[in-house]
Every structure is written in C-alpha cells, then in structure tokens.
Amino acid sequence: MYSIEMAYARMRELQDQANRSRVHKLAAEPRARRRFGRATAKKR
C-alpha cells in the first residue's frame, strides 16, 4: 500500500535533490566563466 506519508517523503527527496543540483550548477558556473575569461585575456 502506498500511503500519503510515503508519497510526501518521496516528494521531499526529489525536491532536495533538485535543490542540490541547482546549487551545484550555480556554484560551478562562475568558476567556469572566470577560467574562460582568463584564457581569452591571455590570448589578446
């Protein structure tokens, strides 16, 4: 039997996973942009 409590727990798991993924992407993006910026600055 699939209870409301089980569905709620699963929903929270998925929400936490999505939040972790979003935070990781936001943290990784500026680092990549900075590296790319430095590489282009050296070429000029």
C-alpha positions, 0 to 999 in steps of 0.5 A: 500500500502506498500511503500519503506519508510515503508519497510526501517523503518521496516528494521531499527527496526529489525536491532536495535533490533538485535543490542540490543540483541547482546549487551545484550548477550555480556554484560551478558556473562562475568558476567556469566563466572566470577560467574562460575569461582568463584564457581569452585575456591571455590570448589578446 
